[in-house]
Amino acid sequence: METKKNHLIKFLSFLLPGIIITYPGVYFYNKNFDLVPFSSFSQLFLILFVLSTLTIVVFWKILKCDLSKAVISASIIAVSFNVYSFFLSFSKRLDIFIVEDYNFLPFFIVFTIFIALLTYYIPNKQATGIVTVFAIIASLLFLINGSGLVYKGGMNAYAAWLDSKGKNEISDQTTIANTSDLPDVFFLIFDEAAAFDVPPRYTEAVNPESAVNYFTQKGFTVFEDSEANSVFTLHQIAQRLNATEYPASMDLYSVYDQEIANSTVIKKFKQLGYTVVAYDQRRDKFPTDSAFPADILIETIPEDSKTKSIFLDDYKLMVLRLTPLKKWMNTDPKIQLHRNYLFYVRNTIGLEDTSGPKFVYAHLMLPHEPFAFKSDGSLLPVEAGYENWGNYFSNYSFFLSYSQEVVEEIFEASPGDKIVIVQSDHGPRMLTNFGYTGQIPNFLQEDKFKIINMIYFPGCDEGKLSQMSDPIKTFDVVFDCIENNSQNK
């Protein structure tokens, strides 16, 4: 029995550096379980664990250390690896001398190796005791996070089952209407776009007046006082795609996800004989969300489909920016793909080849982070900070011109009867977590809820349209007017 106990302790001791080096990744995965795909977590976990094991081998076999001392040395390196960013920031705050990666990183590496080599002077018996204590503590912390992952995994499996059931119900909907007189319907969501009257309160660099003039001259009814009742994206989309108000809480994230997947609005369009087309960037930022229930779903552009899986995704960048690799984590390969997708939508929306009327849903992450764009759509330098709220209005300027170009494309590609709805989910939230930096000075809390909301729907009664100032009633209004117009023809 004692031998088995010793073997278990030795096994846990050998795992100690791996547990330490992977702990931030496990912690962040546990905190963001609904947003991070398991493949991303497992790839990073495996790479870091293998590196820590190789470090043990270097000290144990090559440098001829006792195993316990090799484990301590590898653990010191693992801890240093994870706290590099903290000590870099701390040294900068001391402001004793100029501290940047180029001069701090070499010092940090040499100092870490020096401390790791001092384990040579620890007596073997004491080294074994130290490793045993820390291995047990680290294992317990690891198990606490692991139990949370198991629970959340079970809940997600159940949600996936509900999702597949809902999709089958939608696909089974039958066409019960004559579709020849039905208009195409376009529903555009621009994520995190503030109402037109918000930016001028904070900057003179943005002038939405020309955009408002464009849309009104085009025939849109613009609701300038519309507000969202939360700043949770899925909450807002779920409400509008079900014409139902739900309580607002991040604890209900999976509920909103399922309500979108089983949307009553989508079911209604299917009953009317519509083909549902979706351009959806939402899962680029939140890959574990359910896919939008569309007949044609376009989440990546064909030219970039081969690069759909990008190794350095948001999760890996978040973890690795804590480490000495931070210096090389300032560029995100997804930025160019994001830009390419926006231009692909602009150039192709409305051109979808369908046999009857179509409902086209487009959820575009603009002016949402990354705050990477100049007003003309070219990219800001990386040094500007793509997570810095100070660049929000630069993104917003691009949104103003881009939204007009998308609408222009819709009018050219769909010259017949059409309905075009342009909304945002909420305004800028001024988040301070998830890597966001900076703030818009003196930003008012109420401006987080003021949204873009406008509709092009010739022939719909103005009194009826006015109800759309509450975005939850959007599709109640749309279906009522479609029905009235069909009866009058």
N, C-alpha and C positions, 0 to 999 in steps of 0.2 A: 504493500500500500504506500509505504514511504517512497519507494522507488518511482511509482506512478506519479505521486505528488511532485517529486523532484523533476521528472520529465515534463510535467505540465508547466512548472515554473520556468524551466529552461526554454520550453517552446514559446511561452509568453514573452520571455526576455528577448528571444531572438526577433520577435515581432515588434518589440518596442519602438525602434526607429521608424518602422513602417507605419505604426499607429500614429506616431507624432507627426510625421511629414504629411500624412493624408487627412489628419484631423480637421484642418480648416475646410478642406473640400467636402468632407462628410457633413460638417456643421452647416455650411452654406447650402448643400444639397437638401439637408433636412429642413432648413428654413424656407427654401424655394422649391419644394418638391413638386408643386403643381406647375412650375414654369420650366424645369430643367429636364430634358430627356435622359433616361437612364444610360443610354449609350455614351452621352457626353461625360457623365459622372464616372462610369466604369472605365472609360479610356484613360482619364486623368488619374484615377485611383491606381490603376494597374501600372502606369508609367512611373509614378512617384514611388510606389511600393517597391518596384524592381530596383529603382535607383538607390533607395535606402538599403536594400539587401546587398547590393553591390558594394556600397560603402562599408558595410560590416565585413564583407569578404576582403576588401582592400586592407583594412586594419588588422584583421585576424590572420589571414594567410600570407599576405605580401609583407606587411610590416611586423609580422610575428607577435601580435598582441595576444594576451589571454582573451578568450571569447567574451567574458563579462566586460573587460576593458574596451574591447572592440565595439560592443554594443553601446557603452557609454559614449565613446567617441562619435559613433554614427548618430546617436541621439542628439548630441550637442550640435552636430552639423544640421540635423533635421530641424531642431528648434531655431537655429540661426536662419535657416532657409525661410522659415515661416514668418519671422519677425523683422526681416530686413527693412521692409517699407516703414514699419513703426519707428525703428531707430534712425532711418534716414530723415523722416519727418521731424523726429525729436531733435536731431542734430541741427536741422535747419532752424527750428524754433529757438534754439539756444543763441543763434546768431553770433557766435564767437568768431567764425571764419566762414568763407564761402564754401558751402556744401552742395555738391551735385553728384549725380551718379558716377561721373567719370573719375572723381577723386575719392569718393566715399567707398565705392564698391571694392577696389583693390585692397584698401585698408581693412574693410569688413571681412574679406575672404582670408587675408593673412591672419587677422586676429582670431577668427573662428578656428582655423587649422591649428594655431598655436594653443588655444584652449583645449582642443580635442586631443592634442599630443600630450598634454599634461596628465592624461589618465595613466600614462606609463608609471607614474609615481604613486598611484593608489594601490595599496595592498590587495592581493587577489580576493581575500575573504571579504573585505569591505566592499570591493567592487561588485561582488556577487550579491551582497545584501542590498546595495543601492539599486542595482538593476531589478532585483525582485520586487522591492517596494514600488518603484515607479512603473514597472510592468503591470502590476495589479491595479494601481490607480488608473493608468492609461486605458487598460482593458475595460474597467468599469465605465469610464466616460464614453468609450467607444460603443459599449453595449447600450448605454442610455440613448445615444443618438440612433443606434441601429434599431432599437425597439420602435422608435418613432417612425422610422422608414418602413418597417414591416406593416405597421398599422395603416400608414398612408397608402402603401402599395395595395393593401386589401381594399381600401375605399376606392382607389382609382380603378381597380379591376371591376368592381361593382358598377362604377360610373360608366366604364367602357361597355359593359353589358347593356346598360340602359340606353347608351348611345346607339349601339347596333340595332337594338329593338326599335328605337325611334326612327332610324333611317329606313328600316323595312316598312314601317307604317307610312312614311312619306312616299316611298317609291310605289306603294300600293294604291295611292290616290288615283282616282279615275277622272278623266276629262268629262265634264258635264255641260260644257258651254260651247256655243258657236264662237270660234276664236277670230273670225275674219275681221271684225270691227274693233277688236281690242287693241289699245295702244301699247307700245313698248314702255316699260317702266324702268327708270334708272335711279338707284338709291346710292348716293355717294356719301361716305363717312370720312371726314378728314380729322384724324385723331389729334386731339388737344388744341384745336383751333379756337382761339378766343373770338367772341363776337366782334363785329367790325368796329364798334365804338370803344373797345378796350385799348388797343395799342396806342392811339393818340394821347391817352392819359399819361403814358410813360415815356414816349419817345417821339421825336419829330421825324425820325428816319423812316417811319411807316405811314403811308397815306392811303387808307382803304377806300377813300371817296371814289376814286376812279373805278375800283372794282364794283362798288355798290351801283354806280351809274351804269356799268356794263350789264350787270344782271337785271336791273330794272328795265333798261332799254330792250333787253332780250325777251322780256315778258315775265320775268320772275316776280313772285310776291315775296318780299323780304320781311321776315319777322325780326325786328331789331331788339325786342325785349325778351327773347326766349331764354329760358334757363333750364339747366339739368338739375335734377334733384339729388345728385351725388357726383363724385369724381371717379367712380369705378366704371371702367369701360364696359366690361361684360354686363354689369347691372343696367347700363343705359341701352346697350344693344338689345338685351333680352326684353326689356320693357317695350321698346319700339317695335320689335319683331313679334310681339304677342299682344300689343295694345293693352297691356296690363301693368299696373304699378306693383312693384315688389319692394320689400324692405331692403335697405341698403346696408350691407355688411360684407367684409371680405371673408367672413366665415361661410358665406353662402356662394362662394366662387364657383364651386362645382355645380350648384343648383342653376346659376345663371348659364353656365356652359351647356347644361342639358336643355334648358329652355330655348336656347338659340338652336341647338341641334334638332329640337322637336318643334320648331317655331310654327305657331298657328298661321302666321302671315304666309310663310312658305307653303304650307298645306293649302291655303286658300288659292294662292297663285297656281299651284299644281291642279287644283280642282277646276280652275278656269281655263286650263289648257296651256299655261305658260311653260316655257323652257327656262330654268333657273341657271343663270351664269354668275359666277362669283370670282372677282379679283380680290384676294384676301391676303393682306400682309400681316394680319394679326398673329398668326402662328410662327412668323419669323421671330417675333419677340417672345411669344408664349407658346413654344412648340408642343406642349402637352395638352393644349386646348383641343376640343373636338373639332374636326373639319367642318367647314360650313356646308349645310345640306344642299348641295347644288348638283345639277345635271352635268354642268361643265365647271370645274374648279381649277382656277389658274393661280397657283401660289408661287411659282417661279417661272421666269420667261424661258421659252424653249432653248434659246442660245446658251443659257446658264444652267440648264437642268443637270448637266454633268458635274457641276460644282455645287449641287444642292447641299451636300454634306460638307461643311467647312469645319476643319479641326479646331481652330481658335474661335469658338463661339463665345457668347456673352458669359456663360458660366465659367469656362476655363480662364477667360481674361480676368474675371472678378477674383478668382483664386490666385492666379499667377502674378497679379499686380501686388500681392503681399510680399513677393519673393525677390531675390536678386535679378530675376528675369523681367522685373518691372520695366527696366529701361527699354526692352524690346517689345513691350506690350502696349505701346502708344498708338499703334495703327490697327485698324480693324478691317480685315479683308471684306467684311460684309457691307461696308459703306458703299463701295462701287456697285455691288449687286443691288443694294437698296436703290441707288440712283438709277441704275439701268431698268429696274422694275417700274419705277415711277414713269419713266419715259416710254416704256413699252405699253403701259396702260394708256397713256395719253395718245399714243399713235394707233391703238387697235380697238379701244372701247367703242362699242356700237357696230363693229364689223363682224360680230359673231354670226355665223351662218346657222340659223334655226328655221324650222319649217313653219313656225307660227309665232305668236307674240312672245317676247322674252322679258323676264325680270332680271336686270343686271345689277348686282350688288358689288360695290367696290369699297373696301375698307383700306384706306391708305394711311401709312404712318407718317403723316405730314400735317402740321409742323412739329409733330412729336419728335423727341430725341431719336436719332442723333441730330444735334443742332449743327449740321455740317454744311449748309448751303448758303451761298450768296444769293442775292435777289434774282440773278440770271440763271440760277441752277448749277453754276460751277461750284466746286468744293472749296470751303475755307481751309486754310492750312491746319494741320493736325494740332499745332501748338495753340490754336485758338480754344481748343477744348470742346469736343463734340458732346460732352455731358454738361456743359456750362450753360446755365439758364441765361447768362448774359448774351448768348447767341440766339435766344429764342426768336427775337424779332427779325433777325436775319432770315431764319427759316420761314417766318411768317410772311415776309416780303415775297419769298419764292412761292409760298402757298397761294398768295393772291394772284400772281400771274399764271401759275400752273393750273389752278382751278378754272380760270377763264379758258385756258387752252383745252382742257378736258371737255368742258361744256361745248366749246366750239366744235370739237371733234364729234361729239354726240350729235349735234345738230346737222353736221355734214353727213355723217354715216347713217343717220336714221331720219330721213327727211319726212316720213309720214307722221301720223299721230304719235305723240310720246308724252310721258310725264317724267320730269327730272327733279329729284329731291336732292338738295345739298345740305348736309348737316355736319356738325361736329358732335363728339360724344360729351365733351366737357371742355373747359378752358385750361390754361396752364396751371398745373397743380403745385408748382414750387416744391417738388419733392427734395428731400435732403439725404435720402438713402439710395441704395442701388447704384452707387457711383456718381450720382448727380453732384455738381459743384455750383458755386455762385448762387445768386438770387437776383431777381428784378427788384431794385430798391423800392420800398414803400408799396409793395403790391397788395392790393385790397383782397381780403378773403372772399368777398362776394364775386369778384371777377373770375374766380376759379370755376364758377358755375354758369357764366354767361357764354352762350354758344352761337355758332352759325346755324341758321335755320331759314331755308327758302325753298320755294317750289315753283316749277313751271308746269302749269296745268290749265291750258286754255279750255274754256267751257265749263269749268267748275265754279259754282256759285261763290262769290266773295265772302258771303256770310259763313258758308260751310268751310271755306279755306281758313278763315280767321281762327277756327278751332285748333288749327295746327300750330298756333303759337305755343301750345303745350305739345312737345315732341312725341309724347306717349300716344297721342291721338292721331299721329301721322297717317297710319294705314286705315284707321276707321274712316277718315276723310277720303282717302284715295279710293277705297272700295265703294263707298257710298256714291262718289262722283262717277266712277266707272260704270256702276249699275244705272245711275240716272241717265248718263249720256247714251248708254246702250239702248235704254227704253225709248229715248227720244229720237233715235235714228230710224 
